[in-house]
Amino acid sequence: MAARADHVWRIRHSRFARNRNKERRCLVAIMAKKMDRMTDKARNPWTACRRRIENLGPYSSLALLGVPVCIVEPLKLIAVAVAGEGHWFTGTFMIVAAYATSLFLIERLFAVVKPKLLKLRWFAKIWAWVIVWRYKILRPMPGA
């Protein structure tokens, strides 16, 4: 009886069994990650969209950011022209909608693609220049 128990113990704790258990644990971990991703997508569709945007290259990110900017910025000028023609409600609504789109869509999109854009040398230089000038303009006056 003791020999049989010893034999079972050796089988369960052999190197082969330990490797098999590691493989099972690894497989369980992989499946858990996949299930998390699936439930994330099911819960919040924006996380999947954000991941796809984050996986774009620098120039693709720039193009993705440029499309809404090229639509919204001229729309602001058109809204002023519409309001100037006497259509105050339509012009005001267009301006509010354009600024809201700029604030809620383009600003969020820029926050997502900014790390990719900073990989472009010319964009990083321009961004650094903008930050320096923003600091110089907004810093408190000496002696004030």
N, C-alpha and C positions, 0 to 999 in steps of 0.2 A: 504494500500500500504506500509506504514511504517512497519507494522507488518511482512509483507512478506519479506521485505529487511532485517529486523532484524533476521528473521528466517534463511535466506540464509547466512547471516554473521556468525551466530552461527554454522551453519553446516560447513562452510569453515574453521573456526578458532577453531573448537573444538579440544580436545586432540586427538581424533581418526584421524582427518584429518591431524594434525601436525605429528603424528606418521607415517601416510601413506606417507606424503611428505618426511620424513626422510628416509623411506625405499626406496622411489624412488631415492632420491639423492644418497643413498648408492649403490643402484643397478647401477645407472649411473656411479658412480666412479669405481665400480668393472669392468663394461664393458669397461670403458675408459682405465683402466690398462691392460685388456686383449687385447684390440686393439693395445695399445702401444707395448706389447710383440709380437703380431703378426706382426706388421709392422717392429719391430726391427729384427725379424727373416727373414722377407722378404728382408730388406735392407742389412743386414750384417749377413751372415750365421755363422761367427766366434763368434758372441756374444752368440748364442745358445750353441755352442760347449764349449765356455769358462765357461758358467754357469754350464754345465754338469760336467766339470772338477773340478770346484770350489766346487761342491756338493759331490765329492768323499771323502772317509775317508783318514786318514793319510797313511795307508799301501797301499791302492789302488793308491794313488798319487805317492808313492815311486815306485811302480811297473810300473806305467805309465811313470814315468821319467826314470826308469832303462832300458826300452826296447830300446828307441832310443840311449841312451848312450852306451848300449852293442852292438849296430850295428855300430855306427859312430866311436867310439874309435879304435876298431880293424881295421876298414877300413883305418884309417890313417896309421897304420903300414903296412898294405897290399899295400897301395899306394907307400910307400917308397920302399918296396921290388920290386914292379913293375917297378918303376923308376930305381932301381939298376940293373935290368935285361936288361936295355937299352931302355926301352919303355918310353922315357922322356915325350912325350906329354900325353900319357895315365896316367902315374903316376902323372904328374903335375895337370891334370884335376881332377883326383881322390882326390888329396890332397885339391885342391881348393873347390871341391864339399863337401868334408867331413868337412872342416872348416866352410864353409858357412852354412851347415846344423847345425853344432854345434852352430854357432852364432845366426842364425835366428830361429831355431826351439827349440833347447834344452834350450837356454837361456830364451826365452819367456815362454816356458813351466815351467821352474824352477820359474820364477817370479809369475806365476799363482798358483803353488802348494806349494810355500815356506811357506805361513802361516799354511797350514795343516801339512807340514813336521816339523815345529817348535813345534808342539804339541807332537811330539815324544821326550821324555826326552833325549835319547842318541843322537839323531840328533841335538837337541838344544845345547847340550854340545859341540859336535864336531864343530858346526857352530860358537859358541862363541869363541872357541879356534882358528879357522881359522881367524876370524875377528881380534882377538887380535894380532895374528902373522902378519897379513897383515898390521895392523897399525904400529907394531914395525918395520917392514921391510921398509915401505914406508915413515915413518916420517923423517923429515930432521935431519941431523947429528948435534949434538950440537957443536957450535963453527965454523960451516961451513958458 
